[in-house]
Amino acid sequence: MKLFYSPGSCALAPHIVMAELNMAYELEAVNLKDKTCASGDYYKTNMKGSVPALKMDSGDILTEGAIISQYLADQKNDGTLLAKFGTIDRFRTLEWMNFIATDIHKNFSPLFSLERNYKTAETQNEVKNVFKTALTDKFNFIAEKLGQNNYLTGTEFTIADAYLFTCLTWTKYVGMELTNWTNLNSYVKRVSERPAVIRAMTEQGLIK
Ligand SMILES: N[C@@H](CCC(=O)N[C@@H](CS)C(=O)NCC(=O)O)C(=O)O
């Protein structure tokens, strides 16, 4: 099984999931600028050109990070990181996964391509403020739901925590401080100390 990733991108989430589950995996880095990787043209692996993509031992390729993480957790299928089929706990985690994919991840994305997509500094600033305001609202919501829980759904770390943590690491690149949300701030610290998270971040060259 091989995960195609770019360091620090949303592919960190399924990478953390593989490490948490202690799976055997390989990694292949993708240059998102020119869509190349060690195997050559990355479009041949993922027509969408985005990371992550998971190449299974069967040769099948799965894309969409939120789905890759579900697939990985279901390989274990003992409720670790994602509760079993049919349980409300499973849907609570999937509810978070969808929220993170659509309301968090995709509100960050425009902030990484401001110069490319908007010509003037004025427009770039306007767009930046729109998405930062949207993220601030979402962070308020998450902070309230998280309360004093260790993890999003309560006491257990799930695939949703791997995904949210990954997105929250981006705040430093877009000039947002988590210090206004003390429980979110300590959540990031708590997750960052998990051995599997340290392993994945080290393997991506994000920490030493
Ligand atoms: N819908 C995809 C989007 C993934 C995505 O936005 N990946 C970013 C990195 S975080 C990327 O590859 N951007 C470069 C590109 O799309 O060309 C998913 O959720 O997996």
Ligand as a Chemical Component Dictionary entry (heavy atoms), coordinates in Angstrom:
data_LIG
# 
_chem_comp.id                   LIG 
_chem_comp.type                 NON-POLYMER 
_chem_comp.pdbx_formal_charge   0 
_chem_comp.three_letter_code    LIG 
# 
loop_
_chem_comp_atom.comp_id 
_chem_comp_atom.atom_id 
_chem_comp_atom.alt_atom_id 
_chem_comp_atom.type_symbol 
_chem_comp_atom.charge 
_chem_comp_atom.model_Cartn_x 
_chem_comp_atom.model_Cartn_y 
_chem_comp_atom.model_Cartn_z 
_chem_comp_atom.pdbx_ordinal 
LIG N1  N1  N 0 -11.133 16.644 -2.636 1  
LIG C1  C1  C 0 -9.759  16.315 -2.335 2  
LIG C2  C2  C 0 -8.988  17.613 -2.266 3  
LIG C3  C3  C 0 -7.573  17.384 -1.819 4  
LIG C4  C4  C 0 -6.783  18.682 -1.826 5  
LIG O1  O1  O 0 -7.321  19.806 -1.776 6  
LIG N2  N2  N 0 -5.458  18.519 -1.849 7  
LIG C5  C5  C 0 -4.574  19.658 -1.950 8  
LIG C6  C6  C 0 -3.516  19.593 -0.867 9  
LIG S1  S1  S 0 -4.211  19.819 0.746  10 
LIG C7  C7  C 0 -3.892  19.587 -3.290 11 
LIG O2  O2  O 0 -3.452  18.535 -3.729 12 
LIG N3  N3  N 0 -3.798  20.743 -3.977 13 
LIG C8  C8  C 0 -3.151  20.857 -5.222 14 
LIG C9  C9  C 0 -4.076  20.681 -6.380 15 
LIG O3  O3  O 0 -5.267  20.347 -6.193 16 
LIG O4  O4  O 0 -3.625  20.893 -7.493 17 
LIG C10 C10 C 0 -9.664  15.572 -1.003 18 
LIG O5  O5  O 0 -10.442 15.909 -0.094 19 
LIG O6  O6  O 0 -8.830  14.662 -0.888 20 
# 
loop_
_chem_comp_bond.comp_id 
_chem_comp_bond.atom_id_1 
_chem_comp_bond.atom_id_2 
_chem_comp_bond.value_order 
_chem_comp_bond.pdbx_ordinal 
LIG N1  C1  SING 1  
LIG C1  C2  SING 2  
LIG C1  C10 SING 3  
LIG C2  C3  SING 4  
LIG C3  C4  SING 5  
LIG C4  O1  DOUB 6  
LIG C4  N2  SING 7  
LIG N2  C5  SING 8  
LIG C5  C6  SING 9  
LIG C5  C7  SING 10 
LIG C6  S1  SING 11 
LIG C7  O2  DOUB 12 
LIG C7  N3  SING 13 
LIG N3  C8  SING 14 
LIG C8  C9  SING 15 
LIG C9  O3  DOUB 16 
LIG C9  O4  SING 17 
LIG C10 O5  DOUB 18 
LIG C10 O6  SING 19 
# 
